[in-house]
Amino acid sequence: MTSADLSSHPILSIEEAVVLENRLLAGDPVREWAAIQQAGAGIGAAILADFNALRVFPRAPHVLVLCGLGHNGADALIAAEALLQSRPRGIVHVYFALGIEGLKPLARRAWERLASLENVRVIDPLDFQAHYDIILDGIFGLGSRLPLPENVASLLHQVNQAFPLSFKVAVDLPTGLAEGTPSIIFNAGITYATGSVKSILLDAKHAQSVGRLRYIDIGFWKDLQVAEHYHYKPHRVLSPTVLTPLRMLRDAYADKREYGHALVIAGSANMPGAALMAAKAALKSGVGRVTVATPHSVCAMLAGQAPEAMWLSCPQTAIGGISREAKGIIDAKLSCMDALLIGPGLGHDRDALSLVLHVLENFSKPIVVDADALQPEILDAIKKRPRLSAPVILTPHRGELARLLKISVEEANAHALSEFSGRYGVIVLLKGAHTRIAIAHRVYNVLAGGPVLARGGSGDILAGLMVGLCAQKPDQVHECVGQAVLWHALAADYLSHHRGEVSVTTTELLNTLAPILHEWEDGHL
């Protein structure tokens, strides 16, 4: 399988996004209105889910729409209509930041539809002491030019300072975010990119204004000619359809051996939990069998907590890690394995590193290298692997990538990621607010997950899930990696929607994996 087989959409510059919309909609009011309705309804539905990460969605929400004159304003108005239809007791206030007289025809049409509902009114001036559950920024979008009008800049400054408990939403682009040097930008808690994801939204220097970045697919890429035209774009957004194969019924006559055997080499006396979390995640992946190789003391402690796995008790060092004497025990199992994970909780001593290098040189099937195994010395071992070996998958966060490449954390960016993947022939996923997967010179961005994953152990669960999927389809590693990252991220979103982002634990992710596959309907949970 090639990297191009991953289901994804290209990331565009603002200029490219304008060209795309002109090509697809061609100034046709019917097409434009259909796109506006899809975008607005998609944003409304997403808000109904995502708001719950802050608190339970209110029965009578107070919504403020900051509305511009064009399609961005229309999207925001349609989104507000969707919210009001879901919560008829809600109240919507609309502030026309550039006046109401100059509304473009489709924005006026959206306003007339919203205004026909109860509890909707225009406000002017804006009361900065009022309470709003949700604030929708629809002032400027793709057509934004710098500098902003003085009254808009002043409005953004005041809105950014006020409403600290509001759920602030940017429609497509936060107002003020444009090519050039913005003086002020609307500070969103979440930005919904519609139609296409614009590259400026992924620029780290704008992170505080963009907030959480989510993508509303309104069908632009169903046009095969358009999709093929942008096929060359190396930076892409992973599509949820990558999970479709996992949602299909399994063979009624399948045997456990048909679903692979994963080996997890993990844990130490100081970090036994990493081995357990990785093992439990692997078991949740649908893999047929899981074997966990871990030190004697860890094995005795954990085996009863995951009885579905087979436990391989290994000699341990004086400090509680896996001893290099375990190589023979592990070697005896390698021929039976379809994929291997090494690293979670392994420790940093010389025995651990020796074991990592040994595995890289002696196991030719897919290997996931995570956590403590991500040491600079592994790069030479990767180069020595036979040419026809299955891919090695590395799972660093920015600090670990910097350590591997001996660069600064600031330099550990998407460019370094892509160059690293191409140079060593490895799959690299850079964990972060938007996890990126580099396969050769393509980089896939996963626009899901969030602060719920900013906890110890979330990477162990991801690594376990990944090795379990790779064991099932060792000849489709690229797809398995994409599935693991997106599945893990969506599970985090599901957890935040039901429990919030604060008072949750990492292991709760394990019980949200199943709903992502089982409760999915028409692209939504």
N, C-alpha and C positions, 0 to 999 in steps of 0.2 A: 504494500500500500504506500502511495506517495503522500507527501504533505498536502498536495493539492486536493486530496480526497476528503479532507476534513470539511465538514459543512460549516460555511462561514460567509460573512459579508465583508467587503472592503471598507477600510477607514479612509475617509476623504478629507482633503483640505476644504476650507470654506468655499473657495472658488470652484473646486470640483463639485461640491454639493449643489451649488447654484446651477452649474451646467447640467448636472444630472436631473434636477427638478424641472428645468426648462425643457430638457429632452423628453421627459416622461409626461409632463403635464401640458407643455406647449401653449401656455396661456389659455387653455380650454377651461372655462368656468365649471363645466360639469365634472371634469377630471379633478380640478383643483378642489371643488367642494367635497368630492368623495374622499380625497386625501385628507382634507381638514377634519372631516367627520371621523375617519379612522384614527388619525393622530389624537384628536381630542378625547374620543371614547377610550382609546388605549391608555392615555395618561390618567383619565378618571379611574379606570379599573385598577391601574397600578397604584394610584394613591390610596384607594380603598384597602389594598393589601399592605402597602409599605408603611402607611401611617401607624399601623399597629406595633411597629418596632419602637415607637415613641410612647404610645399608650393606646388603650382600646379606642377604636374609632367611635366618636360620639354619636348619639342618636340624633342630635340637632346641631351639626357642626356650623361654626361661623367661618365663612370663607371670604377672603378678600382677593379680588382679581385686579392686578395692575395691568391695564390693557393699553396696547398700542393701536396703530391704525390698520395694520396689515394682517397677513396670515398667521403670524405668531400670536397676535391678540385673539384671532378667531379660534385658534387651537385652544387657548386658555379658556375662552368663553364656553366652548363645547365641553371641555373637561369639567368646568363648573356645573354645566347642565347635567352631566352624567352623575356628578356627586349629589346634586339636588334630587335627581330622580331616584337615586338609591336611598337618600335620607330626606324625604319630603318635608320634614320639620326643620330642615336646615335654613340658614340665612346666608345670602350672597350679596356682598357689597362690591360694586365695580367702580374703580377709579380710573377714568380715562386720562392717562398721563399726558397725552398730546391733544386733548380735547376730543369731543365726539363728532364734531362737524365734518372732519376729514376722513372718517372711516371709509375704508375701501369696501366695495360692494359685498364681498363675501364675509368680511368682518362685521358689516352692518347686518347681514343675514343671520350670522351667529348670534349677534346681540339681540336681535328681534326675537329669535327663538328662546333665548334665555330669559329675556324680559317678559315673555308671556307666562312664565311660571310665577307662583306665589313666592313672597319673601325675597324678592330681588329688587335692589334699588341702586341708583347711582349716588355716589357720595363725592362731595367736593366742598371744603377741603378734606384731606385725609386726617382722621383722628389717630394720632400716634399713641394715645393712651388706651385705645379700644382693645378688646380681646378678640383675636382671630386664631382659630385652630389651624387653618391652612391659608397660606399666602401663595398665589399663583403669579409668577412673573411672566407676562406675555407682552412686554413693551417692544423690545427689539429682538430679532432673530438673525437670520442670514443676511438681511439687508442692513444690518447695523454699520454705521460709519463713525469713526472717531474724528474729533472729539464729540462727546454726547452733548445734546442741548443742555444748557445750564440748569434749567428746571428739572430735567431728568437726573442729572448728576446730583443735584441737591436732594431729590427724592430718594435716590439710592442710598445716599449717606445716612439719611434719617431712618429709612427702613432697616438698614443693616444694624443700626444702633438699637432700634426698638424691637418689640415682639420677640423676646428671647426664647419663649416657649412655643412659638409657632412652628409649624411644619412648612418650611419655605421651599417652594418648588420652582425650578426654572424650566421653562418650556423650550426645548431644543438647545438653546444657548442662554446662559445668564446674560441679562442686559448689561452691556458694557464690555463683554468679552468679544473682541474682534481683532483682526490683524493689526498690529501696531503696538503702541504702548498705552494700555488703558489707564485712565486716572482713577476710575472707580468702577467696580463690578458688583452686581447684585450677588450677595453671599447666600447661595442656596444650600439647603441641607441635602437636596437631591436634585439631579438634573436628568430629565428624560429626553434623550436624543431621539428625534423622530425621523423615520425614513432612512437615514444614514447616520453613522457616528462620525463626528468631525474631529480631526486630529488635534485641534487646539484644546479639546476637552480632556485629553490625556496628558497634556503638558503639566509636569509636576508643579510648576510655579503658579498654576491656576487652581490647584487642588482645593484650597480653602473656599474658593468661590463656586466651584463645581459641586463640591460635596460628593455624595454617592452618585455614581454615574450608571444610568440604566438605559437600555435601548428599546424603543418601541418600533417594531418591524411593521410597516404598513404596506408591504408587498412590492416595494420598488424592484426587488431583485428576482421577482418571478418572471420578469421579462428576460428570457434567456440571452438575447442579444446584448442587453445591458450588462448582465452578469458576466458574460464572456469578455465584453469590452474592458471591464475592470479586473479581470482575472489576474493580471500581472501585479496588482498591488500587493506588496509584501506584508503590510500591517493590516490585520483583519480582526473581526469580532466573531468569536465562536457562536454558532447558532444552536439553539436548544434541540434542533432536530438530530444533533449528534447522539442524543440519548434514545432515539427511536428504536434501535435494535434491542435495547434493554427492556423495552415495554412490550415486546412480542411474547406470545405463548411459547413455552419451551416444548421440545419434542416429548410427546407422551411416553415414549419408550426409552428415554435417555437413561444412561448409567452415570453414576458420580464421576467415573473416570473420563467421561466425555467433557467434563467441565474443569479439567485441569487440577494440578497440584502445585500449590504455592509454598515456598519455603521462606520463613521470616527469621532472620538472624538478628536478634535484638536483645536489649536489656542488660542490666548490671545491678549489683547490690544497691547502688545509689539511685538508680532510675529503673526500677522494675515496671513501673506503670506504662512506660513507653512501649515495652514489648506487649503488654496486655492490650493496650489500645490499638496497636497495629494489627495484632492477631484478631481482635474482635471485628475490626473494620474489614479485614480480608474475608472473614467468615460472612459478613454482610454483603459481600460483592456478588455472591452467587457461585463462587468457586466450588469445585467438587470436594477438595481436601486442602487442609492447611496443616503444615508442620512448623513448629516454633522451636528454634535452637537457641537456648539461653543458659546461663550459668546454673550449676546445681542448686544453689540457694534460691534463685529466682524461680526455677522450675517447680521446686517444692511448694513455693508460696503461691504460684499463679495457676497451676494446672487445673485445679478444681474450679477456677473462676471462668474458664473457657473450655468446658469438657468436650466440645465439638472438635477442637484442634487436637493434633498429636504433638506431644511435647518431647523434645530431644534434650536430655540433660547433659550439659557440657562441663568439662573441667574448668575451674575458675582460678583467676589470679588471686594474689594476696589482698588486692583491693576490691575484689568482687566482680571483675570483668571476665569475659570469655577468654580462656587461655589459648595460646597458639597451639597447644596440644589437642585442641578440639578439631584441628584441620582434618585429621583422619576420619573422625566420626562424621563430620559434615560431608567430606568427599564421598563417603559410602552412600550418601543419600542423593547426591547431585544428579545422577543419571535418571532418577525417578521424577525429577522436578521439571515443571514447565516455565516457571518464572521465580525470581528470587528477590527478596528485599533485604538490604543490610544497612544498619546504621542507627535506628531509633534507640536511644538510651545505651548505646554500646560503650561509651566512654572514650577517652582520648589517649589511652596508654599505648605503648608500642605493640603489645599483643593484639589489641583491637585493630590497629592499622595493618599489622601483618596479615590478619585474617581477611581484611577488606581487599588487600592487594592480591592475596591468594585466590579469592573468589573471582575477582575480575579476570584473572589470568586463566582460570580453569573451568569457568561456566560460560558456555557460548549462547545460552538462551537469554531472554530479556532479564536485565538486572535493574532494580530501582535502588539508587544510592542516595541515602537520606541522612540528615542530621549529623551525628558524630563521624560518619564515614566520609563526609565532604571535606577532605584534606587535600592540599596541593599535590601530595605524592601520588594520588590516584591517577593523575593525568598521564603520567608515563605508562602506567599499567593499562589504561584505556587504549593508548597507541599500540600496545603490544598484542591486543586481541586479534584473533584471526579475522581476515577481511570479511568473511561471510557470517560473522557472529551477529546475533540479534542486537538491536540497539541497547545502549546504556542510557538510563533516564536519571538525570540529576535534578534534585529538588531544593535548591538553595533559596533562602531569603537574601536580601541585598547584602547583608553583612557576610554571609557565607560565600556569595558569589565574589565579593571583593577579596575574601581570603583565598579562594581558589585561583583567581586571576592575578593576585597580588597588586590590586588597584585600590583606589579610595572608594568608599561607599557612594560618594557622589558620582563616580564614574561607572558604577554598576547599574547601567541603564539599558534601555531596549536595544540600542546599537551594540553595546558590549555583549549582550545576551545573544543576539543573532550572530555576531562574529564568532563567538565562542562555540556555538552550536555547529556552525559551518566548518570551523577549523578542526574540531575534534570528532565530528561525525556523531555527536550525541544529541539526545533530546534534553533540553533544559527548560524547566519551568521555574520562573522567578516569582516566588510567593510575595504577595503584597495586597494592598487594597484592591488592585485589579491584577490578578495573577496573569502572567504572560507565559505562553508556551512557545519556545523557539524550536522549530524543526528545520534544520538547514538555514536558509535565509528568509524563511517566513516566520512571522510572529503573530500568534493568535492571542487576543485579549479576551479574558473572561469577565464580563460585566455583571457579576453576581457575587454574593458573599459580602463580607464587611467586618465591622468591629467584633462581631460574635467570634470570628476566627482569630482575633488578636489575643489568644490565650495559649498557654502551654499545652501541648498535646494535640492541637488541631492538625499540625503537620504529620504526626504519627498516624492519625486516622486517615489522612489523605494518602500517605504512603502505603498503608495496608490495603485501602480500597484499590489503589492502582495496581499493586502486585497481584491481587485477586483477579482483577479484570484481565491483566496481561497473561496470567496463567490459563485463562479460558480461551484466549485468542492470541497465542504468542506470535502469530504471523501478521497480526493487525495491531501492532503496538501503538502506532500513531493515533489510531482511533481510540484505543483503550485509555491512553493518557488524556486525550480531550474529554472523554466520558467521565473519567475519575475526577478531574478538576472541576468540571461544570456540575456534576452530581453533588460533590462535596460543598460547592459554593451555594447551590440552590437549597441544600439541606440547612445551611447556616441561615439563609433567608427565611426558610420555613420556621426554624426555631425562633428567630427574632420576631416574626409575625405573631407567634403564639405565646411567647414568654418574655419578649423584650430583649434588649441587648446587654443588660447589666447582671441580673441575678440568674445566670445560667452557668452551666459547667460544660466543659469540652465533651465529656462522654455522652451528654444528651444528644449530640449530633448523631450518634449511632442509631437512635430511635427515630430520627427524622429522615433517614435515607430511604426507607420503604415508601413513605408518602410521596416522595418526588416521582417515583415510578408509578405508583398505584393510584394516586388521586389526581393524576394529570388528565385534563380533558380539553380538547381544542386549543392546546397551547397554553393553558392556564391551570393553576392549582385551585 
